[in-house]
Amino acid sequence: MNILCVIDRLELKWFEFNELITNFWIIKSLLKRGHEVYITTIDNLSLYKNIAYCNCFRTYEKDENIFYDKSSKKIKINDFDMCLFRPDPPVDMDYINSTYIFDYVDESKTVLLNNPRAIRNFNEKLHATLFLDLMPENIVTSSRKDILDFLDENEKIIIKPLNQCFGGGVMYLQKGDKNTSVIINNMTKNSSTLVMVQKYIEKAKFGDIRVMTLGDEVFDYCVQKLPSNNDFKFNEHCDANIIKAELTEDEKAKFSKVAIKLNSMGLPLVGLDVIDGKIIEINVTSPCYFIHEVNRNFNIHSEDKLTDYILSRAKVTLSV
């Protein structure tokens, strides 16, 4: 197959040898199976006479690492059998505009994972409320009064911007904190910007678990991301802060229902962030599968199962 992977601009800059990045493992696995893989970024997408194109770079594998040819080619996106759409947030207007390009891609010819239209319609913080029974108490608001009332009721809260990633801008606030007004005003831009506000979960001090989905299923393996740098949240991707984790059968059953719903929405590759059985957000833009850490902790090659699923989606869709 000919496969296009839309990656982040920073990821393109540091493309080679980056074993911490999920795309590294996916691309490497695809190349080892003999598929042609090209990479591009959102600023390399374009539209000519209602036809979607990209300036892209051919990748190749050598000595267990991946590289790319620095000379770009302009190719119709519909000339690819599959496109993996995986640029990182923030989901700003550049990001949103890039998803519109894929409205002009014929999906009977090119499989889109995750579907850019579905990503555009899904906010990773806000739409976690589709599974309200599996979330901590929360509100989405820009109102200073609403947040103060919620803080008064719950005593410890988390405030999150709606379009950042990797813990960016996430704040912890405790009742009585002298910086309360400053934090709320900064986060909401003086009550003009919506934020997610969640009740703080005490077990957050032990980190959160990344639950990964493949279509209708929950991935068999998961990791726990530990708070780092004396922070209340995970914010440094290194081996010391990521440890082996396991889900209970009850948790697998609950999160499988989430996977089924998300897959039906065009979001088969998803990462749930979970604390004490509660979903705190749902990663659909470029979910990290922590392949390096899963492989190290479980002594497996988890990229194989991920790649098997990706290829199976292409084969089923393109054979219809």
N, C-alpha and C positions, 0 to 999 in steps of 0.2 A: 504494500500500500504506500501511497504518498500521503504523508501526514504533516500538517502544519501545527506548530505550537506557538501560541501568542504568550510571550513571557514578559516579565517586568524589565524596564529599561536598566535598572541597577543590576538585575540578574544577567542581562546581556553583557554588561561591562565586566562582570566577574564570572563569565560563563564556565570556563574550564575548572576542573578539580573541585567543584563545590558540592561535596557530598552531603551537606546539610539541607540542600534544596531538593524538594520532591521532583521537580522537573528534570534534574540531573539523572535521577534513577529511571524515570519513565523513558526519557530519550535514550539513555544508554541501553535499556532493555529492548526498546523498539529497534535500535540499530543492530543489536546482536542477533535479532531475529530476521534481519535482512530487509527491513523496511526503510524507505527513504524518509528522512525527517528534516524539515526546514523550521527555522525559528524566525519570529518577527516580533515587533513591539507595536503598541497602539499608534504611535506617531508614524509608523510605516504603512498604515492602512490607507486606502484611497478608494474613490468611486469615480468611474469614467463611464458616461452614458448608461447609468444605472447598472453597471457591472462592478462588482467588488474585487479589488486587487490588493496585493501587498508587495512591498519590497522585502525580500526575505533572504535568509542565508542557509546554505546547505550545511548540515552537521555531519560529523563522522566520528567514529570511535577508534582509538589507538592506545595500546598499552593500558587498557582498563580505564581510560579517561575519555572524555568527549571534547570535541573541538568544533569550530565552525569556519567555513570559508569566508574570508572577510569581504569578498566581492559579492554584492547583492544581485538578486534577480527579481524582475517584476513578473508576478504570476497571478492569474485569476484564482481567487480563493476556491471557486468551484472546480478547479483542476486538481484539488486535493480530495482524497477520499474521506479525510477526517480533519477537523480542527479542534485542538484542545485550547480553550480560551482561559488563560490563567495569569493575567496581569494582577499585580497587587493593588490594594487600595492605597491612598484614599479614593473613594468613588466620587471624584469631582466631575466637572463638566467635560473635561478631556476624556475621562473614562466613559461617561455616559454616551458621549458622541461616538466613541469607537464602537459601542454596541450597535448603533444604528447602521453601521456598515454591513453588519451581518443580517439585517432585515432584507438585504438584496442577495443573499446566498440561498440557492436552491437546496433545501435540506434533504431532498430525495437523492441528491448527488454527493453531498458533503455532510457528514455527521458532525454535529456541534456538541462538544462536552466541555464544561457545562454550557448550556445554551445561553448565549449572551443576552437574549431577550429575557430569559428567566432570571438571570443575574440582575439585570436592570430593574426588574420588578420586585426584587427581594432585598430588603435591608437586613444586614447580618445581625444587628442589635434589635431593631424594632420588630421584625417579623418572627423572631423567636416566640413572640406572644401568640403565634398560631398554636403553640403547645403550652398554653397557660398553666395547665395542671402539672407540668413538668418544670416550671420555672419558679424562682424565688418571687416573693411579692414585688411588684414593680409598677411604675407609671412611666408614660412617655409624655413630656410636657416641656414648655419653655417658661412656665409660670414660677416665679420666685416663691410665691405663697404656697403653691402646690408642693414644691420641694420642701419647704420649711415644715409644712404639715406632715409630709411623709417622714421627714427626719424626726419630728417630734413623736410620731407614732412608733417608729422602728429603732430609733436611737443611734444606729450605725447604718450608713448607706454607701452605695457606690454610684457615682455619676459618670456616664460614658457619652462621648460624642458619637453620633450615629454613623460616621463615614470613615473612621480611622481603623488601623489594624495594629497588631502586636502590642496591645496595651496602651497605645498612644493616646494621651489626654485623659486616661481613666483616673478618677480621683476618689479617694476614701474620705468620708466625712462623718465625724462623730458629734453627737449632740453636745452643745456647749463649746465647741471649737470656736476660738476667737476669729478665725478666718472664714467662718461660714458664709457671710455675705459676699466676701471677695470671691470665694470659690464659685458660688452659685452665679454671681454676676458674670464672671469670666467664662464659665462653661456655657451659659445661655446667651452670652453677648447682650447682657442687660435685658433678659426676658424676650429675646427676639429669635432664638434658635432652639429647636427641639433637642432634647437629650433623653437618654434612657436612664432611669433612676431605679436601682434595685436595692432591696434589703440585703445588708451584708450577711454573708454566710460564715459563721465562725470557723468552719473547717477550711476556709480559704487559706488559712495559715499553713496548711499542708499542700497547697497548690491545687491545680485543676487537672482533670483527666481529659485527654483528647480522644474522643470516640469517633472513629472513622467509618463512613458508609460507602458501600459499593452497590449502586442500584437499590434493590429492596432489602439488602442485607447489611448487618453491622459487621465490620471487619473483625476477625477473630482476635486481633492483638491491639493493645493500646498502651499508652505511656502516660505518666503523670509528670506535669510540668511544675517544678518547684519555684516558689518565690525566690527572687535573686537580688543581689546588691542591697540587702536590708530593706527591700521594698515589700509591699503587701501582695505583689503579683509577679508572675513570670515575665521577665523582660530581657533575658539573655540566653540565646540559643547555643548551649554548649553541653557536653556530655554530663557534667557535674550536676546540672539542673534538670535533667530528664531521666527518670527512672522507670522501671518496669511496673505496669499496673494490670489489674484484672477486673473484669466486670462480673457481677453476679448474674445468675440466670434471669432474675427478675428485671435487672437493668437491661440486659440484652433484649428481652421481650418488649420492654417499653420503648427502647430506642429503635427497635426494628420497625415499629409503627411510624415513628418519625421518618425513618429512611424511606418507607413506602410512600408516604405523603410527599416528601421532597422529590423523589424520583418521578412521581406523577406530574410534578410541576416543571420538569426539565432540569432537575438538579440531582444527578445521580452520584456525583463525587463531592462529598460534604464532610466537614469536620465539626463535630459538636464539642463545645467546651463545657465540662460538667464538674460541679462541686457538690459532694454529698447527694448524688443522684439527681441534682437539679441542673437544667440547662441554663447557662448564663449567656451564651450567644451561639449562633450557627454560622459557620464559615463556609461561604459558597463561592467566593471570588477566586481564590487560589489556595484552597485548603492544604495545609502541610500534613503529609502522612507520616512524618518523622521516620522515614524508611531507614536511615542510618541507625537511629537509636533502637527501633524495633528489631532490626536485624541483629544488632549487638546484644540486646537483652534476651531475645528469644532464640538466637542461633538459627535464623531462617533467612530466606531471600524473599521478603515480603513484596518487593517490586514485581516479582513474577505474577503474583495473584492480581495485583493492580493492573498490570499490563494485559493479562489474560482477559480481564473484564473489559478494558478499553477496546481491545480488538474484537471481542465478542459483540459489542454494541455496533461496531462498524459492519461486521459481517451480516448481522441480522437485518440492519436497516438497509444496507446496499443490495441485499439479495431479494428484497421485496419488489 
